[in-house]
C-alpha cells in the first residue's frame, strides 16, 4: 500500500511542505494562496502540460514526453537541451528552425530554407535572391563609409552600366518615324548619362544604303534639342558590314529646363528613311550611368 501525501510544516505564511504518512519528505510544496505549487526536485512530464501563466525554470527540465503548451512565457535560468532537431512556430510545420545535419542550422519560413549557418566551412548562407538590410528607422541602409552596404540605386549611380539592343531590319526601315528605345526611363528624378556607343551594322548583301540619313542618339526621340550624339550619313554607300563608334565629345543642349531629361528613355532615330531592306540588323552597345537629379 502506497503512502499518501499530507501537509507537513509551514515553510512561509502560505507555502506548506508535503510528506508521506511514513515521514518521507516530498519534493512538492503547495500554497494556500493562488492555488500555487512548488517542485524542488526534477519534474518529469509524461502527458500533456498546459501553462497559462509564466514559467520560471531554475533547474533542469528532465523530460517532456508529451506536449507542452505555454500561453505566457518560459524563463529558463539555465540552458535548455533538446534531443530533437526541429523547433516549430505558429502551431504549424512551415516555419521552423532545424539542425538539418550535425553543426548545420537551417531557418525555414513558409517551407523555404531562407538562412543556413554551417560550422564546417564557416559560412552564413542567405538562400534567397532578395537581400535587404534595414536601418533602425526602417529605411534601406545606406552608409557613407567605404565599407558600408549600398543600395542598388546608389550602386547604379556610381558605376558605368552597359546596355545592348538590336534594331531589326523592319525597325531600321521605320526608324525615321518610330524611334527605338535603347535604355528605358530610370524613374522619377533619374537621368541617363550616355558615355560611349558602338554600333555593329549588318548590311544586306545585295541592297545598298544610298540615302544620306543621320542616326540620332537622343532623349525620347527628340532630335532637335534632346540629341546627345549622331552617326552622320549612316552606312551610306558602304560595301559591307561596319562597326561604328561614337564618344560623347560634343557640347549640345539637351533640355530647356533643369528637369527636362528626368525619367525619359534614350533612343535611336533616323532623320530620313534609309533604303528599304539595306540594313539587316543593327546592334547597339551603350555604356552609361544613371544620375539622381532629384
BAFI-3210 file (N, C-alpha, C; in Angstrom, 3 decimals, decimal comma, padded with zeros to 6 digits):
// residues 294
n [1|2|3|4|5|6|7|8|9|10|11|12|13|14|15|16|17|18|19|20|21|22|23|24|25|26|27|28|29|30|31|32|33|34|35|36|37|38|39|40|41|42|43|44|45|46|47|48|49|50|51|52|53|54|55|56|57|58|59|60|61|62|63|64|65|66|67|68|69|70|71|72|73|74|75|76|77|78|79|80|81|82|83|84|85|86|87|88|89|90|91|92|93|94|95|96|97|98|99|100|101|102|103|104|105|106|107|108|109|110|111|112|113|114|115|116|117|118|119|120|121|122|123|124|125|126|127|128|129|130|131|132|133|134|135|136|137|138|139|140|141|142|143|144|145|146|147|148|149|150|151|152|153|154|155|156|157|158|159|160|161|162|163|164|165|166|167|168|169|170|171|172|173|174|175|176|177|178|179|180|181|182|183|184|185|186|187|188|189|190|191|192|193|194|195|196|197|198|199|200|201|202|203|204|205|206|207|208|209|210|211|212|213|214|215|216|217|218|219|220|221|222|223|224|225|226|227|228|229|230|231|232|233|234|235|236|237|238|239|240|241|242|243|244|245|246|247|248|249|250|251|252|253|254|255|256|257|258|259|260|261|262|263|264|265|266|267|268|269|270|271|272|273|274|275|276|277|278|279|280|281|282|283|284|285|286|287|288|289|290|291|292|293|294]
n.u [000,844|000,634|002,115|000,206|000,115|000,558|000,007|002,823|004,988|004,743|006,267|006,461|004,272|002,181|003,038|003,264|004,934|004,856|004,577|005,007|002,890|004,586|006,604|008,397|009,979|008,481|009,110|007,379|005,642|002,861|000,692|-001,417|-002,346|-003,533|-003,599|-001,090|001,917|005,012|007,873|010,675|012,482|013,465|011,322|009,301|007,439|005,016|002,667|000,379|000,988|-000,260|000,466|-000,715|000,140|003,184|006,320|008,993|012,085|014,455|016,096|016,658|014,716|013,863|012,596|010,234|007,769|005,279|003,100|003,893|002,316|002,545|001,149|001,867|005,099|008,251|010,942|013,933|016,563|018,824|020,331|018,544|018,130|017,740|016,678|015,545|015,545|014,177|012,452|009,297|007,106|004,206|002,272|002,306|003,864|005,447|007,097|010,095|012,977|015,801|018,198|019,629|021,657|024,590|025,923|024,888|022,661|019,461|017,094|013,743|011,122|007,805|008,114|010,393|013,851|015,520|017,839|021,092|023,361|026,552|028,837|031,034|032,270|032,298|030,428|027,794|024,931|022,735|019,853|018,279|017,093|016,670|018,005|017,871|018,903|017,893|017,714|017,649|015,452|013,869|014,291|016,053|019,364|022,058|024,988|027,806|030,423|033,452|033,320|030,674|027,359|025,564|022,739|020,890|020,233|022,140|024,480|024,058|024,123|026,732|028,356|029,489|027,239|026,130|024,251|022,634|021,197|019,347|018,454|016,034|015,645|013,144|012,565|014,667|013,972|011,770|012,737|012,920|010,468|009,576|011,083|013,697|013,882|016,685|017,703|015,740|013,520|014,540|013,180|011,587|013,158|015,572|018,350|019,624|022,944|024,741|027,835|029,398|029,171|028,815|028,177|027,123|026,743|024,905|025,012|022,818|023,401|022,870|021,472|022,123|022,685|021,693|020,948|021,504|021,251|020,958|021,700|020,362|021,197|019,278|017,304|014,293|013,496|013,700|015,165|015,842|016,500|017,127|019,166|022,111|024,197|025,363|025,346|026,507|025,385|024,615|025,793|025,892|026,351|028,160|030,129|029,862|029,546|029,801|031,528|030,757|031,715|030,888|031,761|030,944|031,718|031,020|029,506|026,244|022,862|020,499|018,073|015,513|014,923|015,608|014,818|014,242|015,160|014,723|013,747|013,288|013,542|016,486|017,032|017,217|017,123|016,331|016,830|015,942|014,337|015,993|017,402|015,139|015,355|018,113|019,707|020,248|020,302|020,989|023,102|023,307|025,499|025,697|027,363|026,803|025,795|023,615|022,206|021,169|018,914|017,151]
n.v [-001,192|002,128|005,151|007,963|011,484|014,261|017,423|018,991|020,833|024,428|026,411|029,108|031,924|031,093|028,824|025,298|022,343|018,989|015,626|012,038|009,536|007,889|009,513|010,342|012,981|015,039|016,317|018,204|021,174|023,036|025,889|027,985|030,227|031,508|029,003|027,821|025,863|024,192|022,647|021,081|019,235|017,333|017,654|015,532|015,122|013,204|013,299|015,572|019,043|022,101|025,447|028,351|030,684|032,390|030,683|029,946|028,515|027,237|025,101|022,067|020,886|017,722|015,850|016,042|014,272|014,311|016,829|020,310|023,168|026,591|029,507|031,892|032,931|031,228|031,282|030,259|029,840|028,409|026,326|025,093|021,920|020,054|017,005|016,542|017,860|020,011|023,108|024,306|026,970|029,007|027,036|025,355|023,549|024,831|026,974|027,097|026,213|024,236|021,696|020,556|018,842|017,546|020,246|022,107|024,631|025,407|027,839|027,959|029,491|029,598|027,083|027,380|027,338|029,817|030,730|029,574|028,314|027,208|025,313|023,809|024,879|027,473|029,247|031,647|031,275|032,994|032,072|033,102|035,165|037,815|040,276|042,376|045,034|046,700|049,914|051,223|052,894|051,790|052,314|051,533|050,528|052,765|053,582|055,888|055,264|053,729|050,969|050,377|049,019|049,417|050,749|049,409|051,455|053,395|052,072|051,725|054,381|054,990|053,409|052,474|051,337|048,860|048,618|046,561|046,494|045,289|046,420|045,586|044,652|045,523|047,454|049,222|050,136|051,655|053,549|056,283|057,300|055,988|055,820|053,830|052,353|052,477|052,578|052,232|054,577|055,703|056,252|058,441|061,573|060,569|060,528|059,514|059,215|059,042|057,623|056,328|054,642|051,827|050,605|047,822|047,234|045,372|044,950|044,508|041,976|042,414|044,799|048,148|050,881|053,964|056,497|059,672|059,646|060,537|058,995|059,574|059,737|060,116|061,795|060,392|060,374|062,982|064,864|067,482|069,225|067,323|065,600|063,632|062,675|061,492|059,561|060,467|060,413|057,682|054,533|055,009|054,099|052,150|049,209|046,806|045,066|047,029|048,422|050,902|053,695|055,852|058,551|060,631|063,710|066,150|069,382|069,881|071,129|069,749|070,023|072,396|073,004|072,378|069,874|068,595|066,266|064,326|061,068|059,978|057,964|056,766|056,933|055,702|057,215|057,904|060,649|060,603|058,346|055,326|053,351|050,890|047,717|047,634|047,412|044,703|044,176|045,961|046,238|047,799|048,935|050,393|052,396|053,741|055,826|056,324|059,227|060,815|063,226|064,350]
n.w [000,000|-000,954|000,308|001,367|000,622|002,797|004,377|005,769|007,728|007,844|005,435|004,744|005,145|003,452|002,038|002,099|003,046|001,715|002,952|003,187|004,771|006,124|006,812|004,883|003,169|000,804|-002,512|-003,281|-002,737|-001,533|-001,935|-000,042|-001,166|-004,113|-005,290|-005,808|-006,495|-005,662|-006,952|-005,812|-006,702|-009,659|-012,509|-014,218|-017,041|-018,449|-019,789|-021,448|-020,942|-019,906|-019,702|-018,555|-017,489|-016,587|-016,681|-014,610|-014,741|-012,782|-012,391|-014,113|-016,887|-017,049|-018,797|-021,403|-022,473|-023,514|-024,755|-024,513|-023,720|-023,771|-022,785|-021,678|-020,914|-020,939|-018,729|-018,662|-016,364|-016,547|-019,091|-022,020|-023,245|-026,174|-027,558|-029,979|-033,415|-034,442|-034,166|-034,130|-035,241|-034,586|-034,479|-036,690|-039,465|-041,272|-040,759|-039,184|-037,145|-037,688|-036,991|-039,546|-040,240|-038,590|-036,848|-038,635|-039,075|-040,053|-041,140|-041,786|-043,560|-044,363|-045,481|-046,985|-047,249|-045,849|-044,565|-043,719|-041,361|-041,255|-039,678|-040,513|-042,857|-042,129|-043,142|-043,628|-045,148|-047,120|-048,399|-050,594|-053,300|-052,835|-050,870|-048,168|-046,168|-043,396|-041,848|-038,458|-038,392|-040,284|-042,939|-046,039|-045,592|-045,969|-045,729|-045,446|-045,218|-046,506|-046,351|-046,055|-046,639|-049,704|-051,448|-054,292|-056,055|-055,400|-056,133|-058,882|-059,693|-059,316|-060,865|-064,161|-066,536|-068,934|-071,869|-074,268|-077,370|-080,098|-083,265|-085,523|-089,060|-090,039|-088,119|-088,575|-091,132|-090,452|-088,762|-089,019|-088,459|-086,198|-083,228|-081,663|-078,545|-076,531|-073,917|-071,120|-069,447|-066,230|-063,905|-061,459|-061,306|-062,232|-064,443|-067,532|-068,408|-071,159|-072,268|-074,184|-077,321|-079,393|-082,591|-084,349|-087,503|-089,702|-092,959|-095,731|-098,146|-100,866|-101,222|-101,304|-099,054|-099,799|-099,017|-097,576|-094,623|-091,158|-088,115|-085,042|-081,613|-078,910|-076,347|-075,667|-078,370|-079,238|-081,447|-081,958|-079,699|-077,863|-078,561|-078,100|-079,512|-082,771|-085,871|-088,774|-092,201|-092,209|-092,819|-095,565|-098,882|-098,168|-098,594|-097,234|-094,043|-091,022|-088,160|-085,987|-084,002|-081,350|-079,303|-076,557|-077,137|-078,054|-077,363|-076,470|-076,382|-074,299|-073,000|-072,028|-069,478|-065,983|-065,315|-067,622|-068,892|-067,068|-066,093|-068,697|-071,686|-073,468|-076,902|-080,342|-083,539|-086,961|-089,256|-091,815|-094,114|-094,647|-097,371|-098,138|-096,646|-096,702|-094,439|-092,507|-089,741|-086,701|-084,139|-081,073|-078,645|-075,590|-073,222|-070,029|-067,242|-064,399|-063,218|-060,248|-060,186|-058,485]
ca.u [000,000|001,476|001,863|-000,471|000,802|-000,185|000,706|003,734|005,161|004,611|007,564|006,255|002,900|001,210|003,597|003,322|005,636|004,117|005,361|004,197|002,478|005,717|007,572|009,280|009,769|008,165|009,701|006,277|005,077|001,660|000,419|-002,824|-002,658|-003,443|-003,532|000,240|002,656|006,444|008,585|012,078|013,304|013,258|009,938|009,168|006,070|004,785|001,441|000,334|001,039|-000,668|000,853|-001,388|000,853|004,606|007,043|010,397|012,754|015,779|016,885|016,591|013,541|014,472|011,997|008,847|007,425|004,030|003,151|003,973|001,706|002,808|000,449|002,695|006,479|009,150|012,186|014,927|017,758|019,925|020,191|017,540|018,736|016,727|017,132|015,049|016,297|013,303|011,583|008,243|006,471|002,847|001,412|002,323|005,114|006,034|008,086|010,792|014,438|016,179|019,581|019,405|022,753|025,458|026,543|024,276|021,388|018,660|015,875|012,738|009,936|006,916|008,709|011,541|015,089|015,954|019,146|021,833|024,601|027,312|030,068|032,137|033,005|032,252|029,593|026,403|024,342|021,397|019,393|017,198|017,613|016,455|018,628|017,645|019,351|017,133|018,227|016,801|014,216|013,095|014,725|017,148|020,624|022,922|026,052|028,744|031,766|033,913|032,984|029,249|026,490|024,934|021,522|021,041|020,189|023,428|025,475|023,811|024,518|028,177|029,101|029,114|026,466|026,132|023,009|022,803|019,892|019,421|017,387|015,783|015,532|011,877|012,693|015,556|013,201|010,788|013,380|012,741|009,164|009,392|012,394|013,949|014,364|017,965|017,745|014,439|013,487|015,055|012,361|011,459|014,376|016,774|018,781|020,587|024,103|025,481|029,261|030,058|028,265|029,354|027,113|027,517|025,764|024,897|024,461|022,269|024,420|022,526|020,818|022,971|022,035|022,135|020,367|022,370|020,467|021,713|021,113|020,497|021,050|018,584|016,365|012,873|013,253|013,734|016,439|016,109|017,282|017,408|020,172|023,393|025,212|024,797|026,160|026,131|025,385|024,690|026,013|025,641|027,229|029,150|030,104|029,751|029,242|030,662|031,443|030,847|031,879|030,604|032,072|030,323|032,740|030,456|028,655|024,910|021,771|019,611|016,755|015,344|014,570|016,532|014,307|013,727|015,535|014,443|012,822|012,968|014,419|017,452|016,516|017,869|016,154|016,869|016,121|015,371|014,170|017,095|016,972|014,428|015,997|019,567|020,355|019,567|020,153|021,923|023,248|023,834|026,028|025,840|027,839|026,140|025,463|022,345|022,414|019,981|018,725|016,023]
ca.v [000,000|003,318|006,226|009,158|012,722|015,156|018,676|018,961|022,145|025,617|026,994|030,540|032,230|030,371|027,618|024,151|021,176|017,745|014,426|010,821|009,125|007,247|010,535|010,733|014,364|015,157|017,484|019,068|022,067|023,690|027,178|028,271|031,480|031,440|027,611|027,580|024,682|024,310|021,381|021,350|018,256|017,310|017,489|014,682|015,193|012,169|013,617|016,935|020,057|023,419|026,509|029,564|031,835|032,390|029,606|030,223|027,236|027,499|023,885|021,485|020,114|016,445|015,222|016,320|013,207|014,678|018,168|021,417|024,369|027,736|030,696|033,005|032,789|030,411|031,967|029,358|030,478|027,590|026,017|024,147|020,930|019,344|015,830|016,673|018,773|020,995|023,956|024,835|028,201|029,330|025,865|024,630|022,881|025,516|027,932|026,371|026,158|022,834|021,253|019,629|017,872|017,946|021,572|022,920|025,150|025,990|028,555|027,839|030,343|029,180|025,863|027,742|027,498|031,199|031,016|028,403|028,525|025,969|025,382|023,104|025,790|028,822|030,092|032,032|031,281|033,567|031,254|033,790|036,110|039,191|040,567|043,775|045,405|047,873|050,705|051,192|053,615|051,031|052,600|050,702|051,045|053,395|054,288|056,649|054,720|052,939|049,552|050,230|048,496|050,435|050,330|049,192|052,759|054,041|051,367|052,043|055,750|055,134|052,570|052,525|050,180|048,586|048,138|046,006|046,460|045,022|047,001|044,663|045,255|046,255|048,646|050,154|050,737|052,607|054,296|057,731|057,684|055,331|055,652|052,574|052,572|051,843|052,454|052,638|055,624|055,129|056,574|059,845|062,285|059,878|060,951|058,639|059,937|058,140|057,919|055,697|053,748|051,102|050,064|046,742|047,341|044,220|045,432|043,493|041,604|042,828|046,112|049,191|052,000|055,089|057,740|060,395|059,787|060,630|058,307|060,368|059,159|061,249|061,557|060,242|060,648|064,419|065,115|068,922|069,659|066,209|064,676|063,581|062,259|061,056|058,947|061,182|059,599|056,336|053,387|055,414|053,546|051,212|047,976|045,623|045,307|048,022|048,700|052,353|054,064|057,242|059,019|061,921|064,754|067,431|070,086|070,061|071,478|068,595|070,372|073,809|073,115|071,577|068,510|068,238|064,904|063,395|059,953|059,761|056,936|057,103|056,279|055,896|057,628|058,438|061,844|060,271|056,910|054,717|052,442|049,781|046,407|047,729|047,033|043,514|044,408|046,947|046,021|048,983|048,690|051,722|052,500|054,893|055,722|056,969|060,321|061,176|064,667|064,766]
ca.w [000,000|-001,074|001,269|000,877|000,972|003,674|004,667|006,919|008,359|007,017|005,062|004,986|005,520|002,636|001,415|003,008|002,517|001,806|003,224|003,208|006,110|006,803|007,196|003,784|002,729|-000,619|-003,202|-003,680|-001,734|-002,049|-001,314|000,218|-001,848|-005,567|-005,739|-006,348|-006,042|-005,890|-007,046|-005,517|-007,413|-011,103|-012,923|-015,396|-017,537|-019,462|-020,511|-021,937|-019,902|-020,382|-018,780|-018,984|-016,946|-016,865|-016,010|-014,331|-014,526|-012,220|-012,519|-015,456|-017,252|-017,403|-019,972|-021,761|-023,421|-024,158|-025,345|-023,567|-024,279|-022,920|-023,237|-021,211|-021,367|-020,123|-018,459|-018,086|-015,829|-017,045|-020,512|-022,482|-024,137|-026,955|-028,288|-031,345|-034,266|-035,062|-033,351|-034,997|-034,793|-035,021|-034,476|-037,954|-039,818|-042,426|-040,273|-038,119|-037,082|-037,608|-037,215|-040,653|-040,123|-037,483|-036,921|-039,691|-038,597|-041,127|-040,781|-042,837|-043,469|-045,434|-046,041|-047,821|-046,483|-046,067|-043,972|-043,235|-040,631|-041,466|-038,911|-041,170|-043,740|-041,575|-043,989|-043,383|-046,486|-047,272|-049,513|-051,292|-054,276|-052,397|-049,589|-047,817|-044,835|-042,998|-040,744|-037,264|-038,681|-041,252|-044,301|-046,528|-045,068|-046,974|-045,028|-046,275|-045,046|-047,651|-046,178|-045,769|-047,678|-050,524|-052,121|-055,727|-056,715|-055,200|-056,937|-060,287|-059,981|-059,152|-061,796|-065,568|-066,936|-070,362|-072,463|-075,615|-078,035|-081,538|-084,072|-086,625|-090,393|-090,104|-087,264|-089,278|-092,221|-089,889|-087,677|-089,217|-087,891|-084,897|-082,586|-080,960|-077,183|-076,221|-072,458|-070,586|-068,427|-064,995|-062,745|-061,082|-060,941|-062,712|-065,768|-068,199|-068,937|-072,048|-072,375|-075,322|-078,039|-080,537|-083,422|-085,250|-088,587|-090,613|-094,219|-096,626|-099,141|-102,230|-101,278|-100,735|-098,375|-100,628|-098,510|-096,623|-093,392|-089,910|-086,953|-083,827|-080,278|-078,306|-075,258|-076,004|-079,776|-079,510|-082,124|-082,085|-078,536|-076,959|-079,062|-077,398|-080,462|-084,044|-086,914|-089,990|-093,418|-091,640|-093,721|-096,964|-099,924|-097,626|-099,378|-096,388|-092,631|-090,397|-086,724|-085,830|-082,602|-081,001|-077,965|-076,304|-077,065|-078,479|-076,406|-077,031|-075,472|-074,207|-072,448|-071,713|-068,062|-065,173|-065,190|-068,935|-069,290|-065,968|-066,307|-070,112|-072,242|-074,512|-078,100|-081,640|-084,550|-088,213|-089,717|-093,118|-094,341|-095,387|-098,431|-097,512|-096,722|-096,855|-093,176|-091,966|-088,304|-086,175|-082,692|-080,401|-077,303|-074,987|-071,848|-069,426|-065,819|-064,048|-062,265|-059,453|-060,316|-057,640]
c.u [000,886|001,095|001,076|000,299|-000,087|000,678|001,566|003,826|004,997|005,984|007,528|004,762|001,885|001,713|003,763|004,037|004,752|005,082|004,425|003,827|003,623|006,817|008,527|008,930|009,526|008,864|008,625|005,788|003,869|001,421|-001,080|-003,269|-002,484|-003,317|-002,176|000,861|004,119|007,053|010,055|013,009|013,102|011,783|009,919|007,702|005,907|003,495|001,499|000,303|000,670|-000,330|000,248|-000,729|002,296|005,283|008,495|011,079|014,181|016,685|016,845|015,241|014,063|013,903|010,575|008,469|006,094|004,172|003,190|003,425|001,894|002,107|001,208|004,097|007,253|010,453|013,179|016,138|019,004|019,643|019,018|018,202|017,626|017,358|016,659|015,822|015,450|012,529|010,582|007,625|005,036|001,975|001,391|003,665|005,811|007,075|008,784|012,298|014,826|017,680|019,500|020,477|023,636|026,106|026,088|022,885|020,675|017,437|014,939|011,584|009,037|007,457|009,873|012,748|015,678|017,383|019,782|023,115|025,365|028,663|031,254|032,952|032,949|031,358|028,269|025,780|022,940|020,825|018,148|017,810|017,545|017,011|018,442|018,077|018,664|017,808|017,254|015,462|013,355|013,463|015,846|018,474|021,498|023,970|026,984|030,172|032,144|033,504|031,487|028,504|025,835|023,668|021,801|021,064|021,518|024,514|025,316|024,278|026,022|028,982|028,609|028,406|026,503|024,775|023,298|021,417|020,119|018,196|017,216|015,710|014,254|011,938|013,615|014,803|012,256|011,406|013,254|011,400|008,944|010,749|012,480|014,516|015,641|018,111|016,427|014,583|013,760|014,256|012,418|012,800|015,659|017,062|019,813|021,713|024,894|026,932|029,867|029,057|028,995|028,194|027,702|026,440|025,945|024,201|023,920|023,263|024,137|021,931|021,681|022,126|022,547|021,630|021,305|021,590|021,394|020,974|021,414|020,359|020,495|017,708|014,946|012,560|013,315|015,090|016,785|016,976|017,721|018,508|021,458|024,524|024,565|025,849|025,703|026,309|025,522|024,706|025,790|026,747|028,365|029,011|029,987|029,398|030,242|030,453|031,721|030,897|031,622|030,999|031,400|031,425|032,187|029,576|027,316|023,935|020,776|018,232|016,717|014,730|015,487|016,085|013,825|014,094|015,444|013,469|012,359|013,952|015,446|017,089|017,449|016,795|016,883|016,100|015,479|015,202|015,371|016,529|016,378|015,165|017,500|020,335|019,580|019,333|021,223|021,989|023,941|024,266|026,378|026,369|027,293|026,126|024,213|022,607|021,089|019,865|017,614|016,482]
c.v [001,251|004,340|007,355|010,377|013,554|016,374|018,510|020,368|023,266|026,194|028,503|030,728|031,392|029,022|026,505|022,999|019,951|016,612|013,228|010,489|008,474|008,240|010,955|012,150|014,389|016,383|018,471|019,884|022,750|024,972|027,325|029,552|031,284|030,030|027,260|026,320|024,881|022,921|021,665|020,345|018,377|017,069|016,693|014,666|014,156|012,387|015,032|017,921|021,402|024,443|027,805|030,825|031,831|031,283|030,013|028,927|027,523|026,281|023,377|020,802|018,796|015,884|015,706|015,328|013,473|016,035|019,212|022,654|025,509|028,950|031,942|032,881|031,913|031,166|030,995|030,131|029,658|027,268|025,079|023,213|020,159|018,148|015,866|017,728|019,927|021,767|024,599|026,088|028,270|028,096|025,077|023,991|023,572|026,560|027,325|026,558|024,703|022,657|020,156|018,557|018,356|019,291|022,390|023,329|025,853|026,689|028,522|028,791|029,998|027,988|026,151|027,984|028,884|031,453|029,724|028,858|027,204|026,084|024,821|024,036|027,240|029,772|030,442|032,198|031,865|032,972|031,859|034,805|037,554|039,395|042,050|044,008|046,705|048,593|050,636|051,870|052,897|051,299|051,664|051,329|051,594|054,231|054,998|056,153|053,841|051,475|049,324|049,621|049,643|049,869|050,120|050,520|053,486|053,394|051,719|053,445|055,941|054,341|052,783|051,225|050,034|048,059|047,648|045,829|046,211|045,609|046,119|045,409|046,083|047,527|049,680|050,865|051,827|053,559|055,813|058,216|057,113|055,061|054,301|052,882|051,788|051,595|052,998|053,790|055,005|055,480|058,051|060,448|061,668|060,267|059,965|059,502|058,978|058,586|057,458|054,767|053,129|050,450|049,013|046,660|046,189|044,647|044,266|043,233|042,152|044,224|047,148|050,272|053,278|056,445|058,371|060,700|059,842|059,855|059,132|059,478|060,283|060,809|061,531|060,647|062,106|064,797|066,589|069,421|068,495|065,291|064,764|063,141|061,762|060,336|059,558|060,286|058,117|055,254|053,745|054,889|052,685|049,876|046,709|046,002|046,309|048,025|050,184|052,701|055,547|057,485|060,371|062,957|066,121|068,044|070,359|070,495|070,333|068,912|071,854|074,004|072,176|070,131|067,964|066,847|063,926|062,319|059,843|058,733|057,526|056,282|056,496|056,250|058,162|059,695|061,630|058,765|056,393|053,845|051,190|048,467|046,447|047,327|045,869|043,627|045,387|046,767|047,226|048,618|050,044|051,589|053,800|054,756|056,542|057,997|060,644|062,699|065,186|065,729]
c.w [000,000|-000,032|000,601|001,336|001,888|003,972|005,901|007,494|007,343|006,734|005,225|005,259|004,771|002,142|002,447|002,332|002,689|002,130|003,272|004,648|006,877|007,143|006,098|003,324|001,224|-001,220|-003,638|-002,499|-002,351|-001,275|-001,096|-000,471|-003,361|-006,113|-006,352|-005,792|-006,393|-005,891|-006,852|-006,185|-008,920|-011,410|-014,224|-015,806|-018,634|-020,231|-021,039|-020,785|-020,504|-019,315|-019,289|-018,453|-017,402|-016,081|-015,844|-013,949|-014,053|-012,303|-013,940|-015,650|-017,799|-018,687|-020,159|-022,845|-024,115|-024,811|-024,242|-024,239|-023,297|-023,511|-022,811|-021,760|-020,398|-019,959|-017,827|-017,587|-016,151|-018,508|-020,774|-023,476|-024,833|-027,647|-029,740|-032,103|-034,798|-033,993|-034,302|-034,372|-035,315|-035,200|-035,770|-038,222|-040,987|-042,019|-039,056|-038,226|-036,910|-037,735|-038,273|-040,728|-038,986|-037,771|-038,127|-039,219|-039,742|-040,560|-041,979|-042,541|-044,655|-046,191|-046,991|-046,930|-046,791|-045,604|-043,487|-042,547|-040,638|-040,774|-039,678|-042,064|-043,278|-042,337|-043,329|-044,754|-046,430|-048,543|-050,160|-052,232|-053,783|-050,995|-049,307|-046,375|-044,473|-041,838|-039,575|-037,524|-039,705|-042,691|-044,719|-046,137|-046,188|-046,260|-045,981|-046,139|-046,233|-047,568|-045,973|-046,948|-048,429|-051,151|-053,603|-056,475|-056,576|-056,054|-058,409|-060,647|-059,914|-060,168|-063,220|-065,929|-068,450|-070,794|-073,876|-076,240|-079,523|-082,230|-085,308|-087,960|-090,502|-089,269|-087,895|-090,399|-091,709|-088,873|-087,844|-088,669|-086,491|-084,278|-081,880|-079,583|-076,949|-074,724|-071,928|-069,602|-067,059|-063,751|-062,400|-060,669|-061,469|-064,164|-066,303|-068,772|-069,822|-072,194|-073,690|-075,996|-079,215|-081,278|-084,356|-086,335|-089,573|-091,908|-095,039|-097,762|-100,525|-102,343|-100,573|-100,071|-099,049|-100,158|-097,479|-095,346|-092,181|-088,822|-085,712|-082,589|-079,414|-077,146|-075,812|-077,445|-080,178|-080,107|-082,226|-080,933|-077,667|-077,421|-078,254|-078,325|-081,736|-084,887|-088,241|-091,215|-093,049|-092,724|-095,198|-097,878|-099,371|-098,337|-098,554|-094,971|-092,049|-088,880|-086,551|-084,343|-082,418|-079,547|-077,767|-076,095|-077,430|-077,391|-077,060|-075,953|-075,483|-073,677|-072,125|-070,334|-067,296|-065,045|-066,530|-069,415|-068,124|-066,446|-067,765|-070,668|-073,202|-075,739|-079,287|-082,652|-085,784|-088,617|-091,087|-093,225|-095,131|-096,513|-097,800|-097,722|-096,808|-095,598|-092,572|-090,464|-087,859|-084,648|-082,070|-078,978|-076,696|-073,566|-071,257|-067,912|-065,551|-062,944|-061,559|-059,428|-059,423|-056,542]
res [x|x|x|x|x|x|x|x|x|x|x|x|x|x|x|x|x|x|x|x|x|x|x|x|x|x|x|x|x|x|x|x|x|x|x|x|x|x|x|x|x|x|x|x|x|x|x|x|x|x|x|x|x|x|x|x|x|x|x|x|x|x|x|x|x|x|x|x|x|x|x|x|x|x|x|x|x|x|x|x|x|x|x|x|x|x|x|x|x|x|x|x|x|x|x|x|x|x|x|x|x|x|x|x|x|x|x|x|x|x|x|x|x|x|x|x|x|x|x|x|x|x|x|x|x|x|x|x|x|x|x|x|x|x|x|x|x|x|x|x|x|x|x|x|x|x|x|x|x|x|x|x|x|x|x|x|x|x|x|x|x|x|x|x|x|x|x|x|x|x|x|x|x|x|x|x|x|x|x|x|x|x|x|x|x|x|x|x|x|x|x|x|x|x|x|x|x|x|x|x|x|x|x|x|x|x|x|x|x|x|x|x|x|x|x|x|x|x|x|x|x|x|x|x|x|x|x|x|x|x|x|x|x|x|x|x|x|x|x|x|x|x|x|x|x|x|x|x|x|x|x|x|x|x|x|x|x|x|x|x|x|x|x|x|x|x|x|x|x|x|x|x|x|x|x|x|x|x|x|x|x|x|x|x|x|x|x|x|x|x|x|x|x|x]
***
